[in-house]
Amino acid sequence: MRTPHPIAAHSHSPPSPSPSPSPSPYEDLAALDDGPLEDFLHEEPDATEGAGEDADWAPPDHRRGSRGRRDSGTRPRRRTGRTGRTRRTRRRRSPLAGLSLAAKAVIAVLVLAAFLALGDRWALLYAERTAAEKVRDQLNLSAAPEVEIDGFPFLTQVLDRRIDSVSVTVPDVAANRVSLAKVSAEATGIRIDGGPTSIRGARIPELRGEVLLSFNDLNRELGASQMTFTGHGGDEVRARGVLPVAGHDLRMRADARIKRDGERGISTEVGGMRLDIGDLATFSPGTRESQGLHLTRKSATRLAKEKKRAKELLSVPSIAKRLGVPDSAVQEALSDDTKFEELTGSPRFADGLMKVNLIDLAVENPELLKRLGFDLALLDGLSRLTRPALVDRLSLGFRLPKPPKGELTLRDVRVQKDGIRVRVTGQGLAVGK
């Protein structure tokens, strides 16, 4: 029996399992392709994390050449700059993007209308200022009046060369010795001369307004006599105040009636003028018998009871004559006290004393009046006060300036609580050239 060779025996025996080779590290890395690492590398950056360029940064894909083609679902990225960072382009949405075409048209029309209205108002302000300057220059006013043009739109009226209505208010108009507090008027149907860019003037077919002569202005402007004017209804104005004469402050009172003077003027008719010298006497300027310096009833009654002064008056022939007492009765009264008391105690005697003009008496017997308590300087000052001079101090009249063209008329004079109001009308007036 032959013994098998070892090698041959070995070749006929079943092969034994060979040990598995050690795994390659590259294959291990490739096995992670579909694992967590692959998910991490291709994970989309969170929009809420980071800011600026760091929020869009993604790590580079080193396997882009070999395995990038296999992953056809990977989103291509745009590289920016050398750093390989990516940036997302964000578009801002217009606020009008969601509106319909009709809504956009309405908004456009509203914006255009706003610009047209703004231009119309600017043109209106310019026209009002220009008109105020022309009225000031043409009427020689100290200040420009307030002009307000009514109606909207204004530019269409200018193109039509016709303005519906214009209101004008002129404050503090000088009128002789006084100032008119306010002259307000409204003109209608005005025709414009000239084009829209070269307005030369305007024609006013009709004007209606009012003139106010304020009592506050009268009290201030006529304050040299320290007078106060108040309305008494109808056409009557009462003046009360103090008038200094020869160092004495005399109480003064007067009543004035307001009346129209021609077409454009107002005048005053002063009556009931009187100056009170305490309770001793009153003075009324004028040449009538009832005017002059006269004793008050209180002082005449008191003087009749003073025996000494009464006899001094009766002893003057001119006074006795003015009293209407016969010479025989005067002599009996001076010699008989009973007759004297009967004469001076009668009401007729006090009435007679009140009728005596003390100004005339002062010329003949100045010393007698001085003994009666009168200041001769005051009597001299009163004798110089003429009625025209006092009336001029109380004159409330005024006259409106004559317009260069057309008619301006004052009507309907009314005395109210705040002053004298007069209605004014105008026709065929013109402003400018």
Secondary structure as the mmCIF struct_conf table of DSSP 4:
data_model
#
loop_
_struct_conf.conf_type_id
_struct_conf.id
_struct_conf.beg_label_comp_id
_struct_conf.beg_label_asym_id
_struct_conf.beg_label_seq_id
_struct_conf.end_label_comp_id
_struct_conf.end_label_asym_id
_struct_conf.end_label_seq_id
HELX_LH_PP_P HELX_LH_PP_P1 ARG A 2 HIS A 5
HELX_RH_AL_P HELX_RH_AL_P1 PRO A 6 HIS A 12
BEND BEND1 SER A 13 SER A 13
HELX_LH_PP_P HELX_LH_PP_P2 PRO A 14 SER A 24
HELX_RH_AL_P HELX_RH_AL_P2 PRO A 25 ALA A 31
HELX_RH_3T_P HELX_RH_3T_P1 LEU A 32 ASP A 34
BEND BEND2 GLY A 35 GLY A 35
HELX_RH_AL_P HELX_RH_AL_P3 PRO A 36 LEU A 41
TURN_TY1_P TURN_TY1_P1 HIS A 42 HIS A 42
HELX_LH_PP_P HELX_LH_PP_P3 GLU A 43 ASP A 46
TURN_TY1_P TURN_TY1_P2 ALA A 47 THR A 48
BEND BEND3 GLU A 49 GLY A 50
HELX_RH_3T_P HELX_RH_3T_P2 GLY A 52 ASP A 56
TURN_TY1_P TURN_TY1_P3 HIS A 62 ARG A 70
TURN_TY1_P TURN_TY1_P4 SER A 72 GLY A 73
BEND BEND4 THR A 74 THR A 74
HELX_LH_PP_P HELX_LH_PP_P4 ARG A 75 PRO A 76
STRN STRN1 THR A 80 THR A 80
TURN_TY1_P TURN_TY1_P5 GLY A 81 GLY A 84
STRN STRN2 ARG A 85 ARG A 85
HELX_LH_PP_P HELX_LH_PP_P5 ARG A 91 SER A 94
TURN_TY1_P TURN_TY1_P6 PRO A 95 GLY A 98
BEND BEND5 LEU A 99 LEU A 99
HELX_RH_AL_P HELX_RH_AL_P4 LEU A 101 LEU A 139
TURN_TY1_P TURN_TY1_P7 ASN A 140 ASN A 140
BEND BEND6 SER A 142 ALA A 143
HELX_LH_PP_P HELX_LH_PP_P6 ALA A 144 PRO A 145
STRN STRN3 GLU A 146 ILE A 149
BEND BEND7 GLY A 151 PHE A 152
HELX_RH_AL_P HELX_RH_AL_P5 PHE A 154 ASP A 160
TURN_TY1_P TURN_TY1_P8 ARG A 161 ARG A 161
STRN STRN4 ARG A 162 ALA A 175
TURN_TY1_P TURN_TY1_P9 ASN A 176 ARG A 177
STRN STRN5 VAL A 178 GLY A 195
TURN_TY1_P TURN_TY1_P10 PRO A 196 THR A 197
STRN STRN6 SER A 198 SER A 214
HELX_RH_AL_P HELX_RH_AL_P6 PHE A 215 GLU A 221
TURN_TY1_P TURN_TY1_P11 LEU A 222 LEU A 222
HELX_RH_3T_P HELX_RH_3T_P3 GLY A 223 SER A 225
TURN_TY1_P TURN_TY1_P12 GLN A 226 GLN A 226
STRN STRN7 MET A 227 GLY A 231
BEND BEND8 GLY A 233 GLY A 233
TURN_TY1_P TURN_TY1_P13 GLY A 234 ASP A 235
STRN STRN8 GLU A 236 VAL A 245
TURN_TY1_P TURN_TY1_P14 ALA A 246 GLY A 247
STRN STRN9 HIS A 248 ASP A 261
TURN_TY1_P TURN_TY1_P15 GLY A 262 ARG A 264
STRN STRN10 GLY A 265 ILE A 277
TURN_TY1_P TURN_TY1_P16 GLY A 278 LEU A 280
STRN STRN11 ALA A 281 SER A 284
BEND BEND9 GLY A 286 ARG A 288
TURN_TY1_P TURN_TY1_P17 GLU A 289 SER A 290
STRN STRN12 GLY A 292 LEU A 295
HELX_RH_AL_P HELX_RH_AL_P7 ARG A 297 LYS A 305
HELX_RH_AL_P HELX_RH_AL_P8 LYS A 307 LEU A 314
TURN_TY1_P TURN_TY1_P18 SER A 315 SER A 315
BEND BEND10 VAL A 316 VAL A 316
HELX_RH_AL_P HELX_RH_AL_P9 PRO A 317 LEU A 323
TURN_TY1_P TURN_TY1_P19 GLY A 324 GLY A 324
HELX_RH_AL_P HELX_RH_AL_P10 ASP A 327 SER A 335
HELX_RH_AL_P HELX_RH_AL_P11 ASP A 337 THR A 344
TURN_TY1_P TURN_TY1_P20 GLY A 345 GLY A 345
BEND BEND11 SER A 346 SER A 346
HELX_RH_AL_P HELX_RH_AL_P12 PRO A 347 LYS A 355
BEND BEND12 VAL A 356 VAL A 356
HELX_RH_AL_P HELX_RH_AL_P13 LEU A 358 GLU A 364
HELX_RH_AL_P HELX_RH_AL_P14 PRO A 366 ARG A 371
TURN_TY1_P TURN_TY1_P21 LEU A 372 GLY A 373
HELX_RH_AL_P HELX_RH_AL_P15 LEU A 376 ARG A 384
HELX_RH_AL_P HELX_RH_AL_P16 ARG A 387 ARG A 393
TURN_TY1_P TURN_TY1_P22 LEU A 394 LEU A 394
STRN STRN13 PHE A 398 ARG A 399
HELX_LH_PP_P HELX_LH_PP_P7 LEU A 400 PRO A 403
BEND BEND13 PRO A 404 GLY A 406
STRN STRN14 GLU A 407 VAL A 415
BEND BEND14 LYS A 417 ASP A 418
STRN STRN15 GLY A 419 GLY A 432
#
